[in-house]
Amino acid sequence: MNDTVIPADAAPDYRNTVFLPRTAFPMKGDLPKREPATLAGWEKRDLWDSVRRSSAGRTPFVLHDGPPYANGNLHLGHALNKVLKDAINRAHQMAGFDAHFIPGWDCHGLPIEWKIEEEYRKSGRNKDEVPVLQFRAECRAYAEKWLAVQRDEFIRLGVMGDWANRYATMDFASEAAIAGEIGRFLMNGALYRGLRPVMWSPVEKTALAEAEVEYHDHKSVTIWVRFPLVSGGPAEIAGATIVIWTTTPWTMPGNRAIAYGPDIDYLLLEVEAAGEGSRARAGERVMVAEALLAPFLAETGITGHRVLGSFKGEDLAGTIAAHPLRGQGYDYDVPLLPAEYVTTEAGTGFVHTAPSHGEDDFILGRAHGLEVPETVGDDGTYNPWVPLFAGLHVFKAAEPVCAALEAAGGLLHRNVLVHSYPHSWRSKAPLIFRATPQWFIRMDGPEDIRGHALQAIAETRFIPEQGRNRIASMVAARPDWCVSRQRAWGVPIPIFVDRRTGEPLRDPAVMERVVTLFKAEGADAWYARPAGDFLGNAYDPANYEQVRDIIDVWFESGSTHAFVLEARGMPWPADLYLEGSDQHRGWFHSSLLEAVGTRGRAPFKAVLTHGFLVDEQGRKMSKSLGNGVEPQDVIAKLGADILRLWVMSSDARDDLSIGPEILRQQGELYRRLRNTLRWILGSLDGFSEAEVLPLAELPELERWVLHRLSELDAQLRVAVESHDWNGVYPAIHHFCSQDLSAFYFDIRKDALYCDRPDSLRRRGARTVLDQLHRCLTTWLAPVLVFTAEEAWAARFGGETSVHEQQFPAIPPDWRDDALAEKWTRVRSIRREVTTHLEAMRQAGEIGSSLQAEVTLSFPDGEDQLLSKEDWADNLIVSSVVVYPADLMVHAERAEGEKCARCWRVLDEVKRNSAKLCMRCTDAIDSGLVGQPAAPGE
Ligand SMILES: [Zn+2]
């Protein structure tokens, strides 16, 4: 766009007679400098409070904040998540809802404990010698520090919320509420203590939740082991051995059974020959699954064999084997048991079963009354009662176990395998399945939490829809929820177990005292006070064991709906939960189970998930690649609005790419939006309501712009309703750059600059520019929170804030589909003419398009599309001749003379001594514009 109109030589200076855009809204954003000042202004006028007060009585909209962990500076993932939440909240607020937002933090748990322990290790202190209350106080101080840092960083990002009343899981009221929620599960019977295998980190000495587990490649020793048959089964197999295959030799001391598939075909083989180095012995008889025979022979080096018999798995019912280390303390029977989960994908078709070390194994063992031995201690070493291996660490046990098996004749073959193996997300150390006494919430008891959770999932809206199946399949398959952790920084499981019966004490009065004391003193009370303070007079503390485990932090964050929404009298369930798609396994999941188990339904009506961050090549961000982008850097260099624009311009359903080039592009997008706002503001200079024309008197071009506004408004309202914002802000940007800057503004520049102020054309344009300003500043406000405020204040002053406004109510009669169709045709003809004129310009035949005269011929009917004057306006040429024929475009250099004021080239100028066209003469004569100056003045 060329904004300058300089009159031709020698003529009077008409600069004072034209309305060039004038605004205090600067071209350059200078966001890093300007944004903090805007924030300070909001703070000063208490914008949050005034928005809340003005929303009283409206339909509430509650997006419940999933708490980030109060540990370290914000990273880009936090920024992405919170900007999305903020934009959605603000859009609801401006669409007529009361969108109250309470940001929160997750404060307890292993990562902070780990940090404090790390500091201890550095200074040579021993954690076990620090009193628990002191340790907890240090964890609390650490969380407090980072909570404050993150809060300031979120505010700097422009995130609006009730920061003064934020929630934290470590607030005393939260700790009390979390204890109370555990109390609900205790009273309704779903909470139980049981010995069962849990994912255990020997390094951190605690059980881990599913969401705390990562899978990485791990190199394991794999072994093929003979189990001699001792009794039962078909007569032919007597004296043979069953061969199992396992990737965890350290679980052999925990073996208590062998699982087979009842429908799988098994073979009884006699080894006839074996290759060099093979441990197979000619003449020995072994059993394996038929489907796995070939890989089995290849692995074990058996070069010759004879099939002696074939059996279905079910034929093996009642067969008993011996542990290969029988005679060395492993003297129990090892029954063969049927299990549906046995496959012939790998191994031998017989599955080594250690009920302490696997979920399937545990369930199978429980069904058949097998012992669940405690073979491994907290630190990952075998317990003192484990024969041969006591005191050994399980991760160093592969060789000793192999050696013992070899010596006993049990080892048929060994190898190594790189496979996906569970690791702690914190310490990155490998995990083990280990049987320990833990507290569980039952999924399938009389409470039927699983069934109710699946029902709740069916009743929830998922955006995108795939989320439904993801979480449903996780809930359908998950084991009971292990809610206990053997750590110190958290909310204790406030339960007493009767030493005489092993039963937990289920007394609401005791739970009541726990909640009251926690509320007053925090959960520290559990450690600081004697048991009698909680038990009261009805129970003798000597008869009760006070549980010292703490609650899984996922249970804590899963209870936020209770202590943030319910306890504060906010609407429950929340309208929306919004997190990364990994939270199907994490926060969505735990919140769902917690609420279903205590209140019978999900705490949310809808769940929105977004993708993760990748760099411009689609790679994950990592320290080692050095491709990370820190939100603090982007804000300092470009401004928060650029980061926010990036979030809302991306398709958040997928992974979002970011890097220097993408940020540069966002800077370009931003500049176009800013220039659009600036041009509107400049062209509205001195605008008054008296200029406004009614819809019926507006030119078609203006009505077309209003039609486009009605379309964008509809798109925005659908997004508010559906929570699906994909494409909305790209559409607004496209509107600004293509429909406005490159088309509408370009055409109307002439009328706005040169028409007399009371011309209907100019008034019509300003009528529409007024609406454009109101629509664009409010529509952009949820995203460009700072820039929209600046563009609002540039017109209306600082008395009101754009964030106190509503999206303008678009009158239904702005929508005009027939007109839109017509103008699609006009624009396509315009593109053709523009191409033509561009070619003339390239050839030096014309300078600006105003020096051209265009001849358009149209097929029947279309010659009435626009008048020739309107065509001249729309094509930005001096004159247009229209006649009926097939569509044809012709342009040539216009005859006539250039108007010294508006530069149109017209015949009429020749006849005017002041070298003006009739329109410009009229404008000057009207006395409504400035007066020309003599040349050279
Ligand atoms: Zn003129």
Residues whose N, C-alpha, C, O or C-beta is under 5 A from the ligand:
A	BS01	ZN	C899 R901 C902 W903 C917 C920
